[in-house]
Amino acid sequence: MTADSPSEALARLAEDRVDHRFKGLPPDADGLTVAELAAQRRNLFTDGFATPVLALSAERLQHNLELMEAYSERHGLAFAPHGKTSMAPQLFQRQIEHGAWGITLAVPHQVRVARAFGTRRVFLANELVDPAALRWISAELDSDPDFRLICYVDSVRGVGLMDAALRGAGRPLDVVVELAAGDGARTGVRTEAECAAVADAVAAVPTLRLVGVAGYEGEVPNADPERVHAWLRRLVSLAVAFDKHGRFGGTDEVVVSAGGSAWFDAVADVFAEIPELSLPVLKLLRSGAYVSHDDGHYRKITPFNRVPEEGALEPAFRLWTQVVSRPSPEQAFVNAGKRDAAYDLHLPFAQVVRREGVERPADGIEVTGLSDQHAWLRTGPEADLEVGDWLGLGLSHPCTSFDKWQLIPVAEADGTVVDYIRTYF
């Protein structure tokens, strides 16, 4: 069945009713559609939102979208941001409106979500060998001539399993050979000779079409600029060798793809060196965490720290919590924990205290632990914190922040909520 247009699908999303499924939203909004609630432009702090509530900054979200659009254009890169970060079709569409070639995804469920909301181009950064999922994707390709999906292959056996599942399909499935980032790294073919064997296996079946090479430089062991650049040059050399031997004969462009959120500057450097091939080259960057950025892990590792003249991403998330216990001058508790905040890379960071409409820095306040529904705070002598205060927390790791919230308010700097982002994990 042909996917609906993004505008049609997203319009239906706005018709969903607000109710108990969605954390943090005003109880008196129950029964309103998401569109009706957004039209009310309620204030996050004064119009009934209940803590804990996760919010995205409207201004910072827009800044990040524009920054990566400009970065990709400046470096001659196509951009397929990794959708697993947000699993939010509204953000997929905004990324595409800001120049993205398509969306990268990791597993079949994510592709189904993207297709339900009209995404036309998907880069599946995984080898897919599940027969049911392959048959579904094949049916999507056959029913929609505008849909394109590119998938990893990283083994001769995987090619055989894919071929068996796709027998009788109409359009062949486009695949790229995944080059591993090194011995002991994650998925991918370990040597160039094995890459050639996988490419030969693809050429031997009618159900697949080899269109390029790809990998993930974020898995380079003991990664540093020198090692990452060296691996990326291996990837480019693989594409050049495949082209020289005529392995891309069935396509009209060669896809060369890499790029997480830690080394996209290296990708830009090395992809600028790709020599002229027999076909045009689609230089496809896949960084995804940029859309919200964060206050921890990605703030530390972003390539913009190395190339500040290119700009800077801004952390767009803030988790608003409320102080529910102040048992001693050295300790306090707020009402958000592991169910609400990312904690796989770092604990949340206390940023601001809000009391009676006045916001001030969270001086002397540190998150020291999380229970399921509480954050443990250590408070120093300078901490001015009372039961009932709102505490704004910064988060580390966007992927495990988005996945805890089904409907996320997007708020302007003064707290006016202008939109709601729906996630599908």
N, C-alpha and C positions, 0 to 999 in steps of 0.2 A: 504494500500500500504506500503510495507516495506521501511523503511527509508534508504536513501542513506548513504554510509559510510561518516564519517566526512571529510576525505580527498577529496572525490568527491564534496561534498557540499561546502566546503571552497574554493576549486579551482574555482567553479563557482562564488563564492562571489568575488574573486580577479579579475574576468572578468568584473565586473560592471564598468560603465563609470563614470569618474569624471565630474561633472557639477555643475550647480547653486544650486542643492539640499544640498550641503555640505558646511557648513560655514567654513571660514578661510583658505580654500585651495587656492593655487595659481591660479589666473584667467587663466594664460596661460597653465594650465594643463587640461583645458576642452577638453574632447574627449579621453584622455588617459584612459586606464584601471587602476584600483587600483594597479594591479601588476606592470604595466609599470611605474607608478608614484613612487611606492616603490623602484623599481630597480634604479631609478635615484638618490636615496639617497640625496635628496635635504636638504639644511640646513634650519631649522625653522626660522632663523633670517635674512638670506641673500638671499634666493632663492624664493621670491615671495609670501610667506604666508602672508595673510592679517589679521590684528587684527580686532576683538578679535579672538583668536584661543586657544583652549584647547589642551594641550599636556599631554601625559603620559610619565614618565621616563622609558626608557627601562631597565635600571639597577635596579631601585627600584621595578618595577613590577616583574622582575625575582627574586629578593631577597625575596619578600613577598610570591611568589609561593613556593619557596624552604623552607622558614621558616615554613609555615603551613604544608607542606608535612612532614617535619622532626618532627614537634610537634605532629602531629597525629600518626605517626609511633612510636614515643617514648612512647606515652601514650596508645598504643593499640587501637586506635580509627579508625573506618572507617570515611570517610569524604565525605559529600555531600554539598558543599558550596552553599549558596543561590544565585541562578542566577538572582533574581530580582535586585540585586545590579547593575549589568552591562548590563544585557540583551544583551550580546555580545558573539555569538557562538564561535568566535576565542578564547576568554578567557575561555569559558566552556571547549573547547578542551585542552587548556594548563593546566587547573586545573586537568582534567582527566589524562593528561600525567604526571602530578605531583602527582599522586597517588589517586585522588578522586575516590570514589566508584561510584558516579553519581552526579547529579545536583538537588538541591532543587529548587522548583518553587512555585508560589502562586496561579495562575489563569490559566484557560485553554489556553488563548492566548499564554502565556509563554511556555506552554507545546508544542504547535504547532510550535513555533519557534525552540525549542530544537530538536524536532523530525525532522524538515526540515533540520537540520544540523547533524543528525545522532546520537543524544544522546540516549543511550540504557537504562539508569537507571534514573528514576525521582522519587523524593520524593515530593509529592504535599502537602505542609503544610497548608492545608485548607480542610474543608469539602466541597465536590463538589456535588451539587444537581441539577445542570442545565441539563435537559434531553439531549439536543443536544450535549453538551460537553461530557457527559457520554457515549453517543452512539459512538461518534468519538473516544474516548479513547478505548472503547471496540473493535472497528474495528481495531485500531492500535495493540492492544494486540493479536487479532486473526490472524492478517496478519504477525506478526513478532514475532516468538518464542523467540527471543533474547531481546525483549523489556520488561522491568519491570517497573511498576508504583505502588507506595504505596501512599495511600491517607488517610487523617484524617477522622474519624467519631466522632461526638460529641453529637448526639441525636438519640433517637429511631425514631423520625419522619424523620430525615435525612436518616437513614438506610432504611426506607420504601420508600422514594422518590428515593433513589439510586437503590433499588431493582426494583421498577416499571420501571425505565428507562433502566435497564440492562437485563430485561427479554428476553430470547432467545439468550443471549450472549454465546460465547464459553467459554473462560477462565474466571474464577471469578476474580474480582478486589481485590487486596490486600489492606487491611485497617488496621490502627492502631487507637486505642481509644485515643483521645486527653484529657489529664488531664489538667484542668484549673490551672492557676498559683495562684489562690486564689479568694475569693469573690471580685466582682467588677473588676476583671481582664478581659482580652479580651475573646476570644473563649475558648471552652473546657468544659468538664463535671466537675461539681463542687465537687461532692463527690464520694468516692469509691463505694458506693452502686449504685449510678447512672451509674458509669462506668460499673459495672457488668450487669446492665440492658441493656446498649447499646451493650455490648459483647454478651448477650443472644439474642438480636435482630439480630445481625450479624449471629450468629450460626443458626438462624431459616430460613435464606434465602440462596438459592443456588448461588446467583450472587456475593456474597462477601466472602472473606476469612480473618479471623482475624490473623494477623501476629505479632502484638506487641502493644506497647504503646509509646506515645510521648507527647511532650509539649514544651513550650517556657518559659524558666526561666527568660527571660528579662521582663516579665510582672508581676513578683512577686511584690505585693504591698510593698512599702517602702523597696525596695531591699537593702540588705546588705549581706555580706558573710554568716552569720548565717542563715538568712531567705532563701537565695537561696539554700544553702546546704540542709536545712530541706525539701524544696519542692522537690529537686532532689531525696532525699531519699524516699519521698512519691511515686514518679514516679517509682523508682526501686522496692519498696514494692508492687506496683500495678502489675508490671510484674511478680514478684515472686508469688503473690496470684493467678493471672490468670494461671500461669504455674501449680501451685499446683492443681488447679481444672480442669486441662486438656483443657483449652480454646484454646490452640495453637496446637491442634491435627492435623490440616490440613496443616501444614507448616513444612519446614525442618530447620528453624532458627527463633529465636525470635528477633524482632527489638525493641531496646530501643533507642529513639532518643530525643535529645534536643540540645541547643547550639546556641545562638546568638553571637554577637561580643563583648559583655561586660563581660560575665561570663563563657567563655569556660574553664577557669582553674578550676572552681567549677565542671563543667561537667566532666572534666578529673578525678578530685578527687573522685567524687561519683561513676562514672561508673567503676572505678578501684575496687570498693567494691562489684560489682554485683556478687552474689554467683553463683555457678554452677547450671544451670537449666537442664531440661530434654532434651533440644536442645541447639545447639550452639547459642550464642548471638551476634548479629550485633549491636555494640555500635556506633551509627551513630551521628556524630557531624555535625552541619549545618551552621556554621558561614560563612558569605559572604563578609562583608565589608573589610576584610583583603586585598583583591586583589589589591586595590588602596590605602587603608587606607585613612587618611586625616590629615589636619592641625588643626582641631578643635575638634569636638565632639568625634571622635574615638581615636584621640591622647590622649584625657583626660581619656577615660573610658577603654581603652584596658587592658585586664588582664596582659599583659606583663609589665605594670607598677607595678603590685603586685609581679610578678615573673621575675625580670629582668635577672636572670641567664638563662632563657629559650630563650632569644633573644629579638629583637625589630623589629616591623614593621616600614616601612618607607613610608611617604606620597609620592605618585607617581604623583598626579595631579599638574599642574600649569596652570592657566589661564593667557595668555599673552594679555595685553590690551595696548592701546596707549593713551597718554595724548592729549586731543583735546581742552582743555581750561584751562587757568591759570588766572582767573579773578582777583585774589588778592594774596598777600603773604600767606594768611591763607587758600586758597581754590584752588582746582583743580578738573578737571573732566576727567575720562577716558571713552572709548567707549565700555564698557561692563556693562550690568545690569542684570535685572531679567530674561531676555531671555537667558542668557549665564552662570550665576553663581548660585550655590546653595545658598539659603538664608533662608531656613526653620528652621535651627538650629542656625546658626551664620552668620554674614556678612563675606565676604571674608577678608583675611588678606594680607596687603601689605608686600611683602617680598623682592623683588629686583627691582632695576632700571637699565635699560640697555640703554646706549647711545653710538653710534658709536663703537659698539663691546665690550664695557667695561661694566662689571656688578658690581654693588655695593649694599650693603644693603639699604633697603628703610627706612632709618632713618627719624623719624619725620613725617611719612606719615601714616594716618589711614583712613580706609573706614568707613564712618559714615552713609551711606544710599545708596539705589539702586533705580533708576528709571528703566523703561523698558529697556532702551539702554544706560544708563549712571551709573557709580558709582561716588558717591560724596566723595571727599577726603578732610580731614582736614590736613593742612600742617603746621608744626612748623618751627621755625627759622632755624633748622638744615637741613631741607628738601631741597635737591638740585634737583629740578624737573622743566622741561621745556616742552612746547608743542612739541610733536613729540617723546618724550621719550617713551620707552616701560616699562610698569610696570607689573611685575609678581606677581600674586595673588595666595595665598593658599586658599583652599576651605574646608568647613566643610560639611560632609554628602555625601558619595559617591553616594548613590542612587539617589539623586536629582542633582548630577553633571553629571553623565553619561546620564541622560534622556534628556538633552538639546542639545546633540550633536550626529549626526548620523554617522559621520566618524571622528575618533580621531587619529591624528598623534601620533606615538610612537617615541620619540626622545632620542638619546643617549646624554651623558653629554655635548658634544660639539655642540649639536643642529642638528646632522645628523638624519634625519627621516628615520627609517628602516622598518616601518610597519604602517598600518592604521587599526584601530579597528572599525568595523561596529556594531552599536547598533540597537535594534528592540524594541521600546516602543510603 
